[in-house]
Each structure stands twice: as structure tokens, then as C-alpha cells.
Amino acid sequence: IHEAWFDSQLLRLEQGGHQRVLADPRLLQAVLQLLGEVRHTPSSALAS
């Protein structure tokens, strides 16, 4: 992330910090589930 995003505000921690979190398959699954819910939500409901 730091290499691709030159002004990243993410902290670099010795134990990995956000890198461990981003590598956790549970995070990927949760994001995909959220995107699926948003995708199936009518746009009028999102505007409220």
C-alpha cells in the first residue's frame, strides 16, 4: 500500500499492523458482503 499510495497515512508498525488486518480473509469476505448488499439496495434507499 505504501508503495502504491505515495501519501498513505497508514502507520508502519513493527508487527505488521494494518498489513495483518488487510491480509485477513475475514476482512475481504466482509467487504465483499457489504458490496453485495449495497449493489442490491435500490439507489433511492442509499440517498436517504
N, CA, C and O of each residue as an XYZ file, in Angstrom:
192
protein
N       0.836     -1.191      0.000
C       0.000      0.000      0.000
C       0.872      1.243      0.000
O       0.614      2.178     -0.758
N       1.892      1.269      0.830
C       2.737      2.455      0.925
C       3.439      2.745     -0.397
O       3.648      3.906     -0.749
N       3.805      1.692     -1.132
C       4.492      1.889     -2.405
C       3.533      2.398     -3.474
O       3.923      3.220     -4.304
N       2.292      1.930     -3.471
C       1.318      2.319     -4.483
C       0.634      3.642     -4.151
O       0.163      4.338     -5.050
N       0.577      3.987     -2.890
C      -0.138      5.184     -2.444
C       0.895      6.084     -1.770
O       1.155      5.964     -0.572
N       1.470      6.976     -2.550
C       2.635      7.740     -2.092
C       2.396      8.557     -0.836
O       3.329      8.756     -0.059
N       1.177      9.038     -0.606
C       0.927      9.849      0.592
C       0.078      9.101      1.621
O      -0.705      9.707      2.353
N       0.244      7.782      1.665
C      -0.508      6.952      2.597
C      -0.329      7.446      4.031
O       0.781      7.758      4.463
N      -1.427      7.509      4.745
C      -1.383      7.921      6.145
C      -1.383      6.712      7.087
O      -1.428      6.873      8.307
N      -1.333      5.506      6.518
C      -1.307      4.306      7.345
C       0.030      4.197      8.069
O       1.082      4.503      7.509
N      -0.028      3.768      9.294
C       1.189      3.634     10.087
C       1.944      2.372      9.710
O       1.344      1.352      9.369
N       3.249      2.449      9.776
C       4.083      1.259      9.594
C       4.459      0.767     10.991
O       5.220      1.417     11.709
N       3.923     -0.373     11.356
C       4.190     -0.931     12.674
C       5.098     -2.140     12.543
O       5.047     -2.864     11.548
N       5.930     -2.355     13.558
C       6.885     -3.460     13.522
C       6.197     -4.810     13.345
O       6.700     -5.666     12.618
N       5.052     -5.012     14.000
C       4.367     -6.305     13.921
C       3.469     -6.419     12.697
O       2.765     -7.419     12.562
N       3.464     -5.456     11.817
C       2.652     -5.536     10.609
C       1.435     -4.640     10.632
O       1.037     -4.108      9.596
N       0.832     -4.460     11.807
C      -0.308     -3.564     11.935
C      -1.376     -3.781     10.879
O      -1.969     -4.857     10.802
N      -1.624     -2.759     10.062
C      -2.683     -2.828      9.060
C      -2.416     -3.900      8.013
O      -3.357     -4.407      7.402
N      -1.160     -4.255      7.794
C      -0.863     -5.291      6.802
C      -1.466     -6.622      7.226
O      -1.979     -7.369      6.392
N      -1.406     -6.919      8.516
C      -2.028     -8.151      9.014
C      -3.533     -8.083      8.842
O      -4.163     -9.065      8.448
N      -4.111     -6.928      9.136
C      -5.563     -6.770      9.010
C      -5.986     -6.908      7.553
O      -6.950     -7.612      7.253
N      -5.280     -6.248      6.652
C      -5.633     -6.300      5.234
C      -5.460     -7.693      4.653
O      -6.126     -8.042      3.678
N      -4.586     -8.485      5.229
C      -4.356     -9.843      4.740
C      -5.352    -10.852      5.319
O      -5.402    -12.000      4.878
N      -6.135    -10.428      6.296
C      -7.087    -11.329      6.952
C      -8.245    -11.638      6.001
O      -8.930    -10.721      5.549
N      -8.468    -12.910      5.694
C      -9.552    -13.264      4.771
C     -10.929    -12.825      5.266
O     -11.848    -12.647      4.466
N     -11.076    -12.651      6.578
C     -12.371    -12.195      7.108
C     -12.681    -10.781      6.646
O     -13.842    -10.448      6.406
N     -11.653     -9.941      6.518
C     -11.864     -8.574      6.043
C     -12.340     -8.597      4.595
O     -13.298     -7.909      4.241
N     -11.677     -9.381      3.765
C     -12.079     -9.486      2.364
C     -13.519     -9.975      2.261
O     -14.306     -9.427      1.489
N     -13.867    -10.995      3.026
C     -15.226    -11.535      2.985
C     -16.240    -10.486      3.432
O     -17.306    -10.364      2.829
N     -15.923     -9.731      4.478
C     -16.840     -8.705      4.973
C     -17.027     -7.592      3.946
O     -18.144     -7.110      3.756
N     -15.956     -7.184      3.288
C     -16.049     -6.134      2.265
C     -16.882     -6.623      1.088
O     -17.730     -5.888      0.582
N     -16.648     -7.856      0.648
C     -17.430     -8.401     -0.462
C     -18.909     -8.503     -0.098
O     -19.777     -8.229     -0.927
N     -19.192     -8.896      1.135
C     -20.581     -8.978      1.579
C     -21.215     -7.594      1.585
O     -22.345     -7.430      1.124
N     -20.509     -6.603      2.097
C     -21.019     -5.236      2.132
C     -21.276     -4.719      0.721
O     -22.316     -4.114      0.458
N     -20.338     -4.953     -0.180
C     -20.525     -4.515     -1.563
C     -21.723     -5.209     -2.202
O     -22.456     -4.594     -2.977
N     -21.923     -6.467     -1.886
C     -23.081     -7.188     -2.404
C     -24.383     -6.601     -1.893
O     -25.361     -6.511     -2.635
N     -24.400     -6.199     -0.622
C     -25.601     -5.595     -0.050
C     -25.879     -4.246     -0.687
O     -27.028     -3.936     -1.000
N     -24.854     -3.447     -0.884
C     -25.021     -2.127     -1.498
C     -25.484     -2.284     -2.940
O     -26.329     -1.527     -3.417
N     -24.930     -3.259     -3.621
C     -25.276     -3.499     -5.025
C     -26.750     -3.863     -5.181
O     -27.365     -3.534     -6.195
N     -27.315     -4.536     -4.192
C     -28.703     -4.972     -4.277
C     -29.668     -4.019     -3.578
O     -30.865     -4.299     -3.501
N     -29.165     -2.906     -3.072
C     -30.007     -1.914     -2.418
C     -30.445     -0.888     -3.458
O     -29.605     -0.362     -4.187
N     -31.748     -0.592     -3.543
C     -32.198      0.428     -4.500
C     -31.504      1.761     -4.245
O     -31.292      2.138     -3.093
N     -31.152      2.468     -5.298
C     -30.416      3.726     -5.149
C     -31.203      4.753     -4.358
O     -30.596      5.608     -3.712
N     -32.527      4.707     -4.380
C     -33.327      5.654     -3.603
C     -33.139      5.428     -2.109
O     -33.210      6.380     -1.332
N     -32.902      4.190     -1.692
C     -32.680      3.895     -0.276
C     -31.317      4.387      0.171
O     -31.153      4.772      1.328
N     -30.333      4.383     -0.724
C     -28.996      4.850     -0.377
C     -28.963      6.358     -0.191
O     -28.145      6.858      0.581
N     -29.824      7.092     -0.873
C     -29.816      8.550     -0.819
C     -30.396      9.084      0.480
O     -30.163     10.244      0.818
N     -31.141      8.273      1.216
C     -31.785      8.774      2.430
C     -30.909      8.739      3.635
O     -31.335      9.135      4.720
